[in-house]
Amino acid sequence: MNKTVLIGNLGQDPELTYTPSGTAVCKFSIAVATWKKDTAPDWFNIVSWNKLAETCGTYLKKGQKVAVEGRIVVNKYTAKDGSNRTSYEIHINEMEMLSSKKEANEQDAVNSDEVEEHPF
């Protein structure tokens, strides 16, 4: 069974786009704390589709805490330098916002002062 559940904070505002056929696709990354306190978080690339993608693109903002559930998708490709590469994404079918509106507004104020974003 390929099932993944993650709770973390968004690293940047989601990117909502549409395929040529009109299907909504939303991509964002989340930082998930590790069990060890002084360790950097693990970063995961998240992809949502259709109505869920539109919801994520509309309501999620950088810094918000979310819970996502989905499956791991492995992408194998050849890089520009000719080497074989592998990337991993979590394609989600459920998302729950865990930050309160007050926390989200406070985070927006903090984020407006920040410059660095985690690259997707």
N, CA, C and O atoms as a GROMACS GRO file, in nm:
protein
  480
    1MET      N    1   0.084  -0.117   0.000
    1MET     CA    2   0.000   0.000   0.000
    1MET      C    3   0.089   0.124   0.000
    1MET      O    4   0.184   0.131   0.078
    2ASN      N    5   0.061   0.220  -0.085
    2ASN     CA    6   0.136   0.343  -0.098
    2ASN      C    7   0.049   0.456  -0.040
    2ASN      O    8  -0.033   0.514  -0.111
    3LYS      N    9   0.067   0.486   0.088
    3LYS     CA   10  -0.010   0.589   0.156
    3LYS      C   11   0.083   0.670   0.245
    3LYS      O   12   0.162   0.614   0.321
    4THR      N   13   0.072   0.803   0.236
    4THR     CA   14   0.157   0.891   0.312
    4THR      C   15   0.072   0.997   0.380
    4THR      O   16  -0.017   1.055   0.318
    5VAL      N   17   0.100   1.022   0.507
    5VAL     CA   18   0.035   1.129   0.582
    5VAL      C   19   0.145   1.216   0.640
    5VAL      O   20   0.236   1.167   0.707
    6LEU      N   21   0.137   1.347   0.614
    6LEU     CA   22   0.238   1.442   0.661
    6LEU      C   23   0.170   1.563   0.725
    6LEU      O   24   0.063   1.606   0.682
    7ILE      N   25   0.234   1.617   0.828
    7ILE     CA   26   0.192   1.744   0.888
    7ILE      C   27   0.312   1.835   0.887
    7ILE      O   28   0.419   1.799   0.937
    8GLY      N   29   0.296   1.953   0.829
    8GLY     CA   30   0.407   2.046   0.822
    8GLY      C   31   0.361   2.186   0.785
    8GLY      O   32   0.242   2.214   0.778
    9ASN      N   33   0.460   2.273   0.762
    9ASN     CA   34   0.433   2.412   0.729
    9ASN      C   35   0.475   2.440   0.586
    9ASN      O   36   0.578   2.392   0.539
   10LEU      N   37   0.392   2.520   0.515
   10LEU     CA   38   0.422   2.554   0.377
   10LEU      C   39   0.549   2.637   0.368
   10LEU      O   40   0.569   2.730   0.445
   11GLY      N   41   0.635   2.602   0.271
   11GLY     CA   42   0.760   2.675   0.250
   11GLY      C   43   0.744   2.796   0.162
   11GLY      O   44   0.828   2.886   0.166
   12GLN      N   45   0.639   2.802   0.084
   12GLN     CA   46   0.609   2.918  -0.001
   12GLN      C   47   0.462   2.912  -0.037
   12GLN      O   48   0.395   2.811  -0.014
   13ASP      N   49   0.411   3.022  -0.093
   13ASP     CA   50   0.272   3.020  -0.140
   13ASP      C   51   0.258   2.915  -0.250
   13ASP      O   52   0.350   2.897  -0.330
   14PRO      N   53   0.145   2.846  -0.255
   14PRO     CA   54   0.124   2.744  -0.359
   14PRO      C   55   0.122   2.806  -0.499
   14PRO      O   56   0.088   2.923  -0.516
   15GLU      N   57   0.160   2.724  -0.598
   15GLU     CA   58   0.158   2.764  -0.739
   15GLU      C   59   0.044   2.690  -0.807
   15GLU      O   60   0.053   2.570  -0.829
   16LEU      N   61  -0.063   2.761  -0.839
   16LEU     CA   62  -0.179   2.702  -0.907
   16LEU      C   63  -0.169   2.728  -1.056
   16LEU      O   64  -0.160   2.843  -1.099
   17THR      N   65  -0.170   2.621  -1.134
   17THR     CA   66  -0.168   2.632  -1.280
   17THR      C   67  -0.275   2.540  -1.338
   17THR      O   68  -0.340   2.465  -1.265
   18TYR      N   69  -0.292   2.546  -1.468
   18TYR     CA   70  -0.389   2.461  -1.537
   18TYR      C   71  -0.321   2.394  -1.656
   18TYR      O   72  -0.241   2.455  -1.726
   19THR      N   73  -0.354   2.266  -1.676
   19THR     CA   74  -0.302   2.195  -1.793
   19THR      C   75  -0.372   2.248  -1.917
   19THR      O   76  -0.473   2.317  -1.905
   20PRO      N   77  -0.320   2.218  -2.038
   20PRO     CA   78  -0.387   2.262  -2.160
   20PRO      C   79  -0.534   2.215  -2.169
   20PRO      O   80  -0.616   2.280  -2.234
   21SER      N   81  -0.565   2.103  -2.105
   21SER     CA   82  -0.704   2.054  -2.109
   21SER      C   83  -0.791   2.116  -2.000
   21SER      O   84  -0.910   2.086  -1.992
   22GLY      N   85  -0.733   2.205  -1.916
   22GLY     CA   86  -0.810   2.276  -1.816
   22GLY      C   87  -0.810   2.215  -1.677
   22GLY      O   88  -0.884   2.261  -1.590
   23THR      N   89  -0.729   2.113  -1.653
   23THR     CA   90  -0.721   2.050  -1.521
   23THR      C   91  -0.634   2.135  -1.428
   23THR      O   92  -0.522   2.171  -1.463
   24ALA      N   93  -0.687   2.166  -1.310
   24ALA     CA   94  -0.612   2.245  -1.212
   24ALA      C   95  -0.504   2.160  -1.147
   24ALA      O   96  -0.528   2.044  -1.111
   25VAL      N   97  -0.384   2.218  -1.132
   25VAL     CA   98  -0.271   2.153  -1.066
   25VAL      C   99  -0.210   2.256  -0.970
   25VAL      O  100  -0.181   2.368  -1.009
   26CYS      N  101  -0.192   2.216  -0.844
   26CYS     CA  102  -0.134   2.306  -0.746
   26CYS      C  103  -0.012   2.238  -0.685
   26CYS      O  104  -0.019   2.122  -0.642
   27LYS      N  105   0.101   2.311  -0.680
   27LYS     CA  106   0.225   2.258  -0.625
   27LYS      C  107   0.273   2.349  -0.512
   27LYS      O  108   0.266   2.471  -0.520
   28PHE      N  109   0.323   2.284  -0.407
   28PHE     CA  110   0.384   2.356  -0.296
   28PHE      C  111   0.473   2.260  -0.219
   28PHE      O  112   0.468   2.139  -0.241
   29SER      N  113   0.555   2.314  -0.131
   29SER     CA  114   0.641   2.229  -0.049
   29SER      C  115   0.605   2.251   0.097
   29SER      O  116   0.560   2.359   0.135
   30ILE      N  117   0.626   2.147   0.178
   30ILE     CA  118   0.605   2.161   0.321
   30ILE      C  119   0.730   2.112   0.395
   30ILE      O  120   0.799   2.019   0.352
   31ALA      N  121   0.756   2.178   0.507
   31ALA     CA  122   0.865   2.139   0.596
   31ALA      C  123   0.804   2.059   0.711
   31ALA      O  124   0.713   2.105   0.779
   32VAL      N  125   0.856   1.939   0.731
   32VAL     CA  126   0.806   1.849   0.835
   32VAL      C  127   0.916   1.833   0.940
   32VAL      O  128   1.028   1.791   0.908
   33ALA      N  129   0.882   1.865   1.063
   33ALA     CA  130   0.980   1.855   1.172
   33ALA      C  131   1.022   1.710   1.190
   33ALA      O  132   0.942   1.618   1.176
   34THR      N  133   1.148   1.691   1.222
   34THR     CA  134   1.199   1.557   1.252
   34THR      C  135   1.186   1.531   1.401
   34THR      O  136   1.155   1.622   1.478
   35TRP      N  137   1.209   1.410   1.442
   35TRP     CA  138   1.196   1.374   1.582
   35TRP      C  139   1.308   1.432   1.667
   35TRP      O  140   1.294   1.441   1.789
   36LYS      N  141   1.418   1.470   1.604
   36LYS     CA  142   1.532   1.526   1.676
   36LYS      C  143   1.522   1.679   1.674
   36LYS      O  144   1.515   1.738   1.566
   37LYS      N  145   1.523   1.743   1.789
   37LYS     CA  146   1.494   1.886   1.800
   37LYS      C  147   1.588   1.977   1.721
   37LYS      O  148   1.540   2.070   1.657
   38ASP      N  149   1.717   1.953   1.722
   38ASP     CA  150   1.811   2.044   1.658
   38ASP      C  151   1.845   2.006   1.515
   38ASP      O  152   1.952   2.041   1.464
   39THR      N  153   1.756   1.934   1.451
   39THR     CA  154   1.778   1.888   1.314
   39THR      C  155   1.689   1.968   1.219
   39THR      O  156   1.576   2.001   1.252
   40ALA      N  157   1.741   1.998   1.102
   40ALA     CA  158   1.663   2.070   1.001
   40ALA      C  159   1.542   1.986   0.961
   40ALA      O  160   1.548   1.863   0.966
   41PRO      N  161   1.433   2.050   0.922
   41PRO     CA  162   1.314   1.975   0.883
   41PRO      C  163   1.336   1.901   0.751
   41PRO      O  164   1.426   1.935   0.673
   42ASP      N  165   1.254   1.802   0.727
   42ASP     CA  166   1.251   1.734   0.597
   42ASP      C  167   1.154   1.809   0.508
   42ASP      O  168   1.046   1.848   0.552
   43TRP      N  169   1.192   1.829   0.381
   43TRP     CA  170   1.108   1.901   0.285
   43TRP      C  171   1.044   1.802   0.188
   43TRP      O  172   1.110   1.709   0.142
   44PHE      N  173   0.917   1.823   0.159
   44PHE     CA  174   0.842   1.737   0.067
   44PHE      C  175   0.771   1.824  -0.036
   44PHE      O  176   0.710   1.925  -0.002
   45ASN      N  177   0.780   1.782  -0.163
   45ASN     CA  178   0.708   1.848  -0.271
   45ASN      C  179   0.570   1.786  -0.281
   45ASN      O  180   0.556   1.664  -0.292
   46ILE      N  181   0.467   1.872  -0.276
   46ILE     CA  182   0.328   1.828  -0.274
   46ILE      C  183   0.260   1.870  -0.404
   46ILE      O  184   0.283   1.981  -0.453
   47VAL      N  185   0.176   1.782  -0.460
   47VAL     CA  186   0.100   1.812  -0.581
   47VAL      C  187  -0.046   1.774  -0.555
   47VAL      O  188  -0.075   1.664  -0.507
   48SER      N  189  -0.136   1.865  -0.589
   48SER     CA  190  -0.279   1.835  -0.580
   48SER      C  191  -0.343   1.863  -0.716
   48SER      O  192  -0.288   1.938  -0.797
   49TRP      N  193  -0.458   1.803  -0.740
   49TRP     CA  194  -0.524   1.808  -0.870
   49TRP      C  195  -0.670   1.850  -0.855
   49TRP      O  196  -0.730   1.834  -0.749
   50ASN      N  197  -0.726   1.903  -0.963
   50ASN     CA  198  -0.869   1.932  -0.976
   50ASN      C  199  -0.919   2.029  -0.869
   50ASN      O  200  -0.854   2.130  -0.842
   51LYS      N  201  -1.033   1.999  -0.808
   51LYS     CA  202  -1.095   2.089  -0.710
   51LYS      C  203  -1.004   2.110  -0.588
   51LYS      O  204  -0.996   2.221  -0.536
   52LEU      N  205  -0.938   2.004  -0.543
   52LEU     CA  206  -0.847   2.017  -0.429
   52LEU      C  207  -0.734   2.115  -0.463
   52LEU      O  208  -0.691   2.192  -0.378
   53ALA      N  209  -0.685   2.111  -0.586
   53ALA     CA  210  -0.580   2.203  -0.630
   53ALA      C  211  -0.629   2.348  -0.621
   53ALA      O  212  -0.556   2.435  -0.575
   54GLU      N  213  -0.751   2.372  -0.664
   54GLU     CA  214  -0.806   2.507  -0.658
   54GLU      C  215  -0.823   2.552  -0.513
   54GLU      O  216  -0.798   2.668  -0.480
   55THR      N  217  -0.866   2.462  -0.426
   55THR     CA  218  -0.879   2.493  -0.284
   55THR      C  219  -0.743   2.528  -0.224
   55THR      O  220  -0.730   2.627  -0.153
   56CYS      N  221  -0.642   2.445  -0.252
   56CYS     CA  222  -0.507   2.471  -0.200
   56CYS      C  223  -0.455   2.605  -0.252
   56CYS      O  224  -0.400   2.684  -0.175
   57GLY      N  225  -0.472   2.631  -0.380
   57GLY     CA  226  -0.424   2.755  -0.439
   57GLY      C  227  -0.493   2.878  -0.384
   57GLY      O  228  -0.432   2.985  -0.376
   58THR      N  229  -0.619   2.865  -0.344
   58THR     CA  230  -0.696   2.978  -0.294
   58THR      C  231  -0.671   3.006  -0.147
   58THR      O  232  -0.657   3.122  -0.107
   59TYR      N  233  -0.664   2.902  -0.066
   59TYR     CA  234  -0.665   2.921   0.080
   59TYR      C  235  -0.531   2.902   0.151
   59TYR      O  236  -0.515   2.950   0.263
   60LEU      N  237  -0.436   2.834   0.090
   60LEU     CA  238  -0.309   2.811   0.158
   60LEU      C  239  -0.212   2.925   0.134
   60LEU      O  240  -0.209   2.985   0.026
   61LYS      N  241  -0.132   2.955   0.236
   61LYS     CA  242  -0.030   3.060   0.228
   61LYS      C  243   0.098   3.011   0.295
   61LYS      O  244   0.095   2.921   0.380
   62LYS      N  245   0.208   3.070   0.258
   62LYS     CA  246   0.338   3.037   0.315
   62LYS      C  247   0.332   3.042   0.467
   62LYS      O  248   0.277   3.137   0.523
   63GLY      N  249   0.388   2.941   0.532
   63GLY     CA  250   0.396   2.937   0.678
   63GLY      C  251   0.282   2.864   0.746
   63GLY      O  252   0.295   2.823   0.861
   64GLN      N  253   0.168   2.847   0.676
   64GLN     CA  254   0.055   2.779   0.738
   64GLN      C  255   0.085   2.632   0.764
   64GLN      O  256   0.159   2.568   0.689
   65LYS      N  257   0.028   2.579   0.872
   65LYS     CA  258   0.041   2.438   0.905
   65LYS      C  259  -0.073   2.362   0.838
   65LYS      O  260  -0.189   2.401   0.847
   66VAL      N  261  -0.038   2.251   0.769
   66VAL     CA  262  -0.136   2.168   0.701
   66VAL      C  263  -0.107   2.020   0.727
   66VAL      O  264   0.005   1.980   0.756
   67ALA      N  265  -0.212   1.942   0.716
   67ALA     CA  266  -0.200   1.796   0.714
   67ALA      C  267  -0.240   1.753   0.573
   67ALA      O  268  -0.342   1.798   0.520
   68VAL      N  269  -0.161   1.665   0.514
   68VAL     CA  270  -0.192   1.615   0.380
   68VAL      C  271  -0.187   1.463   0.382
   68VAL      O  272  -0.112   1.402   0.458
   69GLU      N  273  -0.268   1.403   0.296
   69GLU     CA  274  -0.268   1.258   0.280
   69GLU      C  275  -0.268   1.227   0.131
   69GLU      O  276  -0.344   1.286   0.054
   70GLY      N  277  -0.182   1.135   0.092
   70GLY     CA  278  -0.174   1.099  -0.048
   70GLY      C  279  -0.080   0.982  -0.069
   70GLY      O  280  -0.066   0.895   0.017
   71ARG      N  281  -0.016   0.981  -0.186
   71ARG     CA  282   0.074   0.872  -0.220
   71ARG      C  283   0.204   0.928  -0.277
   71ARG      O  284   0.208   1.037  -0.334
   72ILE      N  285   0.310   0.850  -0.261
   72ILE     CA  286   0.440   0.889  -0.314
   72ILE      C  287   0.445   0.854  -0.462
   72ILE      O  288   0.410   0.742  -0.502
   73VAL      N  289   0.488   0.950  -0.543
   73VAL     CA  290   0.506   0.928  -0.686
   73VAL      C  291   0.654   0.946  -0.718
   73VAL      O  292   0.714   1.048  -0.684
   74VAL      N  293   0.712   0.847  -0.783
   74VAL     CA  294   0.853   0.848  -0.820
   74VAL      C  295   0.864   0.888  -0.967
   74VAL      O  296   0.802   0.826  -1.053
   75ASN      N  297   0.943   0.990  -0.995
   75ASN     CA  298   0.966   1.037  -1.132
   75ASN      C  299   1.111   1.014  -1.168
   75ASN      O  300   1.201   1.066  -1.101
   76LYS      N  301   1.135   0.938  -1.273
   76LYS     CA  302   1.272   0.915  -1.322
   76LYS      C  303   1.288   0.991  -1.453
   76LYS      O  304   1.201   0.987  -1.540
   77TYR      N  305   1.402   1.061  -1.465
   77TYR     CA  306   1.425   1.140  -1.585
   77TYR      C  307   1.574   1.153  -1.611
   77TYR      O  308   1.657   1.121  -1.525
   78THR      N  309   1.608   1.200  -1.730
   78THR     CA  310   1.747   1.226  -1.766
   78THR      C  311   1.771   1.375  -1.758
   78THR      O  312   1.701   1.453  -1.822
   79ALA      N  313   1.869   1.415  -1.680
   79ALA     CA  314   1.902   1.556  -1.661
   79ALA      C  315   1.972   1.610  -1.785
   79ALA      O  316   2.012   1.535  -1.874
   80LYS      N  317   1.987   1.742  -1.790
   80LYS     CA  318   2.053   1.807  -1.903
   80LYS      C  319   2.195   1.758  -1.923
   80LYS      O  320   2.245   1.754  -2.035
   81ASP      N  321   2.260   1.719  -1.812
   81ASP     CA  322   2.398   1.671  -1.823
   81ASP      C  323   2.406   1.523  -1.862
   81ASP      O  324   2.515   1.466  -1.868
   82GLY      N  325   2.290   1.462  -1.887
   82GLY     CA  326   2.286   1.322  -1.931
   82GLY      C  327   2.276   1.221  -1.819
   82GLY      O  328   2.262   1.101  -1.845
   83SER      N  329   2.282   1.265  -1.695
   83SER     CA  330   2.274   1.172  -1.583
   83SER      C  331   2.128   1.135  -1.554
   83SER      O  332   2.036   1.214  -1.577
   84ASN      N  333   2.110   1.014  -1.505
   84ASN     CA  334   1.976   0.969  -1.466
   84ASN      C  335   1.943   1.022  -1.328
   84ASN      O  336   2.025   1.013  -1.236
   85ARG      N  337   1.826   1.077  -1.312
   85ARG     CA  338   1.783   1.137  -1.186
   85ARG      C  339   1.649   1.079  -1.143
   85ARG      O  340   1.573   1.024  -1.223
   86THR      N  341   1.623   1.092  -1.014
   86THR     CA  342   1.496   1.050  -0.957
   86THR      C  343   1.445   1.160  -0.866
   86THR      O  344   1.521   1.215  -0.786
   87SER      N  345   1.317   1.193  -0.878
   87SER     CA  346   1.256   1.289  -0.787
   87SER      C  347   1.130   1.225  -0.727
   87SER      O  348   1.073   1.132  -0.784
   88TYR      N  349   1.091   1.277  -0.613
   88TYR     CA  350   0.976   1.222  -0.542
   88TYR      C  351   0.877   1.334  -0.514
   88TYR      O  352   0.916   1.444  -0.474
   89GLU      N  353   0.750   1.306  -0.533
   89GLU     CA  354   0.643   1.399  -0.501
   89GLU      C  355   0.537   1.325  -0.421
   89GLU      O  356   0.525   1.203  -0.430
   90ILE      N  357   0.462   1.400  -0.343
   90ILE     CA  358   0.347   1.344  -0.273
   90ILE      C  359   0.224   1.399  -0.345
   90ILE      O  360   0.195   1.518  -0.337
   91HIS      N  361   0.151   1.312  -0.414
   91HIS     CA  362   0.027   1.350  -0.480
   91HIS      C  363  -0.086   1.328  -0.380
   91HIS      O  364  -0.115   1.215  -0.340
   92ILE      N  365  -0.149   1.439  -0.339
   92ILE     CA  366  -0.244   1.430  -0.229
   92ILE      C  367  -0.388   1.418  -0.277
   92ILE      O  368  -0.424   1.466  -0.385
   93ASN      N  369  -0.468   1.354  -0.195
   93ASN     CA  370  -0.613   1.346  -0.220
   93ASN      C  371  -0.692   1.406  -0.104
   93ASN      O  372  -0.815   1.418  -0.112
   94GLU      N  373  -0.621   1.444   0.004
   94GLU     CA  374  -0.685   1.511   0.117
   94GLU      C  375  -0.590   1.615   0.174
   94GLU      O  376  -0.468   1.596   0.175
   95MET      N  377  -0.648   1.726   0.222
   95MET     CA  378  -0.570   1.832   0.283
   95MET      C  379  -0.656   1.895   0.392
   95MET      O  380  -0.775   1.919   0.373
   96GLU      N  381  -0.595   1.920   0.506
   96GLU     CA  382  -0.665   1.988   0.615
   96GLU      C  383  -0.578   2.102   0.665
   96GLU      O  384  -0.462   2.082   0.699
   97MET      N  385  -0.637   2.222   0.670
   97MET     CA  386  -0.565   2.338   0.722
   97MET      C  387  -0.566   2.330   0.874
   97MET      O  388  -0.672   2.316   0.934
   98LEU      N  389  -0.449   2.340   0.936
   98LEU     CA  390  -0.438   2.328   1.080
   98LEU      C  391  -0.412   2.461   1.151
   98LEU      O  392  -0.428   2.470   1.272
   99SER      N  393  -0.373   2.564   1.076
   99SER     CA  394  -0.351   2.696   1.135
   99SER      C  395  -0.485   2.766   1.150
   99SER      O  396  -0.571   2.756   1.063
  100SER      N  397  -0.502   2.836   1.261
  100SER     CA  398  -0.622   2.917   1.278
  100SER      C  399  -0.611   3.041   1.190
  100SER      O  400  -0.502   3.073   1.142
  101LYS      N  401  -0.722   3.111   1.167
  101LYS     CA  402  -0.717   3.233   1.087
  101LYS      C  403  -0.625   3.336   1.151
  101LYS      O  404  -0.553   3.407   1.081
  102LYS      N  405  -0.627   3.345   1.284
  102LYS     CA  406  -0.541   3.439   1.355
  102LYS      C  407  -0.394   3.405   1.330
  102LYS      O  408  -0.313   3.493   1.301
  103GLU      N  409  -0.359   3.277   1.343
  103GLU     CA  410  -0.220   3.234   1.318
  103GLU      C  411  -0.180   3.262   1.175
  103GLU      O  412  -0.068   3.305   1.150
  104ALA      N  413  -0.271   3.238   1.081
  104ALA     CA  414  -0.242   3.262   0.939
  104ALA      C  415  -0.216   3.410   0.914
  104ALA      O  416  -0.123   3.444   0.841
  105ASN      N  417  -0.298   3.498   0.974
  105ASN     CA  418  -0.278   3.642   0.957
  105ASN      C  419  -0.147   3.687   1.020
  105ASN      O  420  -0.076   3.770   0.963
  106GLU      N  421  -0.114   3.634   1.138
  106GLU     CA  422   0.014   3.667   1.202
  106GLU      C  423   0.130   3.619   1.117
  106GLU      O  424   0.230   3.689   1.104
  107GLN      N  425   0.118   3.500   1.059
  107GLN     CA  426   0.224   3.444   0.975
  107GLN      C  427   0.241   3.529   0.850
  107GLN      O  428   0.354   3.549   0.805
  108ASP      N  429   0.130   3.578   0.791
  108ASP     CA  430   0.139   3.666   0.675
  108ASP      C  431   0.222   3.790   0.707
  108ASP      O  432   0.302   3.834   0.625
  109ALA      N  433   0.202   3.847   0.826
  109ALA     CA  434   0.277   3.966   0.866
  109ALA      C  435   0.426   3.933   0.879
  109ALA      O  436   0.510   4.012   0.837
  110VAL      N  437   0.459   3.819   0.936
  110VAL     CA  438   0.598   3.776   0.949
  110VAL      C  439   0.657   3.749   0.812
  110VAL      O  440   0.770   3.790   0.784
  111ASN      N  441   0.583   3.680   0.725
  111ASN     CA  442   0.634   3.643   0.593
  111ASN      C  443   0.660   3.763   0.504
  111ASN      O  444   0.748   3.758   0.418
  112SER      N  445   0.586   3.871   0.522
  112SER     CA  446   0.606   3.988   0.438
  112SER      C  447   0.743   4.051   0.464
  112SER      O  448   0.794   4.124   0.379
  113ASP      N  449   0.803   4.022   0.580
  113ASP     CA  450   0.936   4.074   0.612
  113ASP      C  451   1.048   3.979   0.568
  113ASP      O  452   1.164   4.019   0.566
  114GLU      N  453   1.015   3.856   0.532
  114GLU     CA  454   1.117   3.756   0.494
  114GLU      C  455   1.148   3.767   0.346
  114GLU      O  456   1.065   3.811   0.267
  115VAL      N  457   1.268   3.728   0.309
  115VAL     CA  458   1.309   3.731   0.171
  115VAL      C  459   1.327   3.591   0.114
  115VAL      O  460   1.286   3.564   0.001
  116GLU      N  461   1.387   3.501   0.192
  116GLU     CA  462   1.422   3.368   0.145
  116GLU      C  463   1.300   3.276   0.141
  116GLU      O  464   1.222   3.271   0.236
  117GLU      N  465   1.286   3.203   0.032
  117GLU     CA  466   1.183   3.102   0.018
  117GLU      C  467   1.249   2.971  -0.018
  117GLU      O  468   1.356   2.968  -0.080
  118HIS      N  469   1.184   2.860   0.021
  118HIS     CA  470   1.236   2.729  -0.017
  118HIS      C  471   1.202   2.704  -0.164
  118HIS      O  472   1.086   2.715  -0.202
  119PRO      N  473   1.301   2.672  -0.246
  119PRO     CA  474   1.272   2.647  -0.388
  119PRO      C  475   1.195   2.517  -0.406
  119PRO      O  476   1.218   2.420  -0.334
  120PHE      N  477   1.105   2.517  -0.501
  120PHE     CA  478   1.023   2.398  -0.528
  120PHE      C  479   1.103   2.298  -0.607
  120PHE      O  480   1.052   2.191  -0.640
   0.00000   0.00000   0.00000
